[in-house]
Amino acid sequence: MCNLTTVQNIFGSSKKVLNGLPNAVTIEEIEEDALYDLQNYKEKIKRFVEVCSSWKVKRASVLLDKSFNSYTPSAKILREFGFQLYAAKIEVFRKLSCIVVPEKQYNFRSIDEGTLSEEEFKSLWERCMLGSDNKSSILNINEHFYAIQAELGQGWEKSCIAFYDKEQPIGISIPHIEPGTKEEGRLFYFGLLPEERGKGLSAHIHLQSLRLLKQMGATYYIGSTHMTNEKMQKVFLKNGCSIKAETELYCKTFK
């Protein structure tokens, strides 16, 4: 039986384990390990790979913070175990205490309210991923949808939101409080439909999503996007986010 406590025990409190079971497991660095030891880290990654292989997951991932002293040796070890660089990212931060009302607000529907079906949401999400400036995922839409439920747990339906201009869908957002915290707001996913891009809608919907996070109880927002996604980076800056870190995501796929 897959138990994420097994993975958490391998890495300890300096790492966060993200639940994407049964398809994926991700490790995020949340603080630098003051007792970092090269051989010890190698043993941890070896054990992590063994566990993921035995669980028959599709993908194991490790997110490294480039500002940590351990970044270079950790990246080398990950490559030795068959992990490949999937994406270079930037992580941003914004306090939500002084969030402003967007100039334009759009109507939205959610699965929780019964105004949006699961199939409609999945269809919109799948369309939003088409042609995105972020690198495409190896997971299909059903696996992504299941990942929301696994990671967010009870009440996940409140986070599945689609935005509309009158009756026309324009994009989706998945605002939520990060599991294990009470005040950290994140967007599991945010995107526009292909035909709605280039119209200046992103900044409005992103800001409206930040207000939804505040209403959920979040006091600050952590966001991220790929280095290559310059459009999303501009949205972050326009909405008052500051760069918190540069990261790299290494992934290993299992057949």
For each residue, the residues with C-beta under 8 A, 3 or more apart:
1:
2: 21 22 55
3: 6
4: 7 8 17 19 21 25
5: 8 9
6: 3 9 10 51
7: 4 10 11 17 25 27 48 51
8: 4 5 11 12 15 17
9: 5 6 12
10: 6 7 44 47 48 51
11: 7 8 14 15 17 27 44 48
12: 8 9 15 33
13:
14: 11 29 30 31 32 33
15: 8 11 12 27 28 29 30
16: 27 28 29 30 180
17: 4 7 8 11 25 26 27
18: 25 26 27 28 151
19: 4 25 147 150 151 179
20: 23 24 25 26 57 59 147 150 151
21: 2 4 24 25 55 57 150
22: 2 55 56 57
23: 20 57 58 59 139 143 146 147
24: 20 21 57 58 59 60 61 139 143 147
25: 4 7 17 18 19 20 21 52 55 57 59 60 61
26: 17 18 20 60 61 62 63
27: 7 11 15 16 17 18 48 61 62 63
28: 15 16 18 63
29: 14 15 16 32 63 64 65 68
30: 14 15 16
31: 14
32: 14 29 36 65 68 69 70
33: 12 14 36 70
34:
35:
36: 32 33 40 41 69 70
37: 40 41
38: 41 42 73 77
39: 42 43
40: 36 37 43 44
41: 36 37 38 44 45 70 73 74 77
42: 38 39 45 46 77 80
43: 39 40 46 47
44: 10 11 40 41 47 48
45: 41 42 48 49 62 77 78 81
46: 42 43 49 50 81
47: 10 43 44 50 51
48: 7 10 11 27 44 45 51 52 60 62
49: 45 46 52 53 60 81 82 252
50: 46 47 53 54
51: 6 7 10 47 48 54 55
52: 25 48 49 55 57 60 252 254
53: 49 50 56 254
54: 50 51
55: 2 21 22 25 51 52
56: 22 53 254
57: 20 21 22 23 24 25 52 60 254
58: 23 24 138 139 143 253 254
59: 20 23 24 25 138 139 251 252 253 254
60: 24 25 26 48 49 52 57 83 251 252 254
61: 24 25 26 27 86 249 250 251 252
62: 26 27 45 48 74 78 83 249 250
63: 26 27 28 29 89 247 248 249 250
64: 29 68 71 74 75 78 247 248 249 250
65: 29 32 68 71 245 246 247
66: 71 245 246 247 248
67: 71 245 246
68: 29 32 64 65 71 74
69: 32 36
70: 32 33 36 41 73 74
71: 64 65 66 67 68 74 75 248
72: 75 76
73: 38 41 70 76 77
74: 41 62 64 68 70 71 77 78
75: 64 71 72 78 79 85 248 250
76: 72 73 79 80
77: 38 41 42 45 73 74 80 81
78: 45 62 64 74 75 81 83 250 252
79: 75 76 82 83 84 250
80: 42 76 77
81: 45 46 49 77 78 252
82: 49 79 252
83: 60 62 78 79 250 251 252
84: 79 250 251 252
85: 75 88 248 249 250
86: 61 135 249 250 251
87: 134 135 226 227 248 249
88: 85 226 227 228 246 247 248 249
89: 63 224 225 226 227 246 247 248 249
90: 224 225 227 233 243 245 246 247
91: 222 223 224 243 244 245 246 247
92: 221 222 223 224 236 241 242 243 244
93: 220 221 222 241 242 243 244
94: 210 220 221 223 239 240 241 242
95: 98 219 220 221
96: 99 185 210 213 214 218 219 220 221
97: 219
98: 95
99: 96 207 210 211 214
100: 207
101: 105 211
102: 105 204 207 208 211
103: 204
104: 204
105: 101 102 204 208
106: 163 164 165 170 204 205 208
107: 163 164 165 166
108: 161 162 163 164 173 208
109: 113 115 116 161 162 164
110: 113 115 116 157 158 159 160 161 162
111: 114 116 117 118 121 157 158 160
112: 155 157 158 160
113: 109 110 116
114: 111
115: 109 110
116: 109 110 111 113 120 121 160 161 162
117: 111 120 121
118: 111 121 122 145 160
119: 122 123
120: 116 117 123 124 162
121: 111 116 117 118 124 125 145 160 162 172
122: 118 119 125 126 141 142 145
123: 119 120 126 127
124: 120 121 127 128 162 169 171 172 193
125: 121 122 128 129 141 144 145 172 189 191
126: 122 123 129 130 141
127: 123 124 130 193 194
128: 124 125 132 171 172 189 191 192 193 194
129: 125 126 132 136 137 141 191
130: 126 127 194
131: 194
132: 128 129 136 191 229
133: 226 228 229 230 231 232
134: 87 225 226 228 229 232
135: 86 87 226 228
136: 129 132
137: 129 144
138: 58 59 253
139: 23 24 58 59 143 144 147
140: 143 144
141: 122 125 126 129 144 145
142: 122 145 146
143: 23 24 58 139 140 146 147
144: 125 137 139 140 141 147 148 189
145: 118 121 122 125 141 142 148 149
146: 23 142 143 149 150
147: 19 20 23 24 139 143 144 150 151
148: 144 145 151 152 156 159 160 174 188
149: 145 146 152 153 156
150: 19 20 21 146 147 153
151: 18 19 20 147 148 179 188
152: 148 149 155 156 159 176 179 188
153: 149 150 156 179
154:
155: 112 152 158 159
156: 148 149 152 153 159 160 176
157: 110 111 112 160
158: 110 111 112 155 216
159: 110 148 152 155 156 174 175 176 188
160: 110 111 112 116 118 121 148 156 157 172 174
161: 108 109 110 116 172 173 174 175 209 212
162: 108 109 110 116 120 121 124 169 171 172
163: 106 107 108 169 170 171 172 173 205 208
164: 106 107 108 109 167 168 169 170
165: 106 107 168 170
166: 107
167: 164
168: 164 165
169: 124 162 163 164 193
170: 106 163 164 165 192 193 196 201 205
171: 124 128 162 163 190 191 192 193 196 201 202 205
172: 121 124 125 128 160 161 162 163 189 190 191
173: 108 161 163 187 189 190 205 206 208 209 212
174: 148 159 160 161 187 188 189 190
175: 159 161 185 186 187 188 209 212 213 216
176: 152 156 159 185 186 187 188 216
177: 181 182 183 184 185 186 213 216 217 218
178: 181 184 185 186 222
179: 19 151 152 153
180: 16
181: 177 178 184
182: 177 217
183: 177 217 218 219 220
184: 177 178 181 218 220 221 222
185: 96 175 176 177 178 210 213 214 216 218 219 220 221 222
186: 175 176 177 178 213 221 222 223
187: 173 174 175 176 190 209 213 223
188: 148 151 152 159 174 175 176
189: 125 128 144 172 173 174
190: 171 172 173 174 187 205 206 209
191: 125 128 129 132 171 172
192: 128 170 171 196 197 201 202 205
193: 124 127 128 169 170 171 196 197
194: 127 128 130 131 197
195:
196: 170 171 192 193 199 201
197: 192 193 194 201 202
198:
199: 196
200: 203 204
201: 170 171 192 196 197 204 205
202: 171 192 197 205 206 231 232 235
203: 200 206 207 235 238 239
204: 102 103 104 105 106 200 201 207 208
205: 106 163 170 171 173 190 192 201 202 208 209
206: 173 190 202 203 209 210 235 236 239
207: 99 100 102 203 204 210 211 239
208: 102 105 106 108 163 173 204 205 211 212
209: 161 173 175 187 190 205 206 212 213
210: 94 96 99 185 206 207 213 214 221 239
211: 99 101 102 207 208 214 215
212: 161 173 175 208 209 215 216
213: 96 175 177 185 186 187 209 210 216 218 221
214: 96 99 185 210 211 217 218 219
215: 211 212
216: 158 175 176 177 185 212 213
217: 177 182 183 214
218: 96 177 183 184 185 213 214 221
219: 95 96 97 183 185 214
220: 93 94 95 96 183 184 185
221: 92 93 94 95 96 184 185 186 210 213 218 241
222: 91 92 93 178 184 185 186 244
223: 91 92 94 186 187 236 241
224: 89 90 91 92 247
225: 89 90 134 229 232 233 236
226: 87 88 89 133 134 135 229 232
227: 87 88 89 90 246
228: 88 133 134 135
229: 132 133 134 225 226 232 233
230: 133 233 234
231: 133 202 234 235
232: 133 134 202 225 226 229 235 236
233: 90 225 229 230 236 237
234: 230 231 237 238
235: 202 203 206 231 232 238 239
236: 92 206 223 225 232 233 239 241
237: 233 234 240 241
238: 203 234 235
239: 94 203 206 207 210 235 236
240: 94 237
241: 92 93 94 221 223 236 237
242: 92 93 94
243: 90 91 92 93 246
244: 91 92 93 222
245: 65 66 67 90 91
246: 65 66 67 88 89 90 91 227 243
247: 63 64 65 66 88 89 90 91 224
248: 63 64 66 71 75 85 87 88 89
249: 61 62 63 64 85 86 87 88 89
250: 61 62 63 64 75 78 79 83 84 85 86
251: 59 60 61 83 84 86
252: 49 52 59 60 61 78 81 82 83 84
253: 58 59 138
254: 52 53 56 57 58 59 60
255:
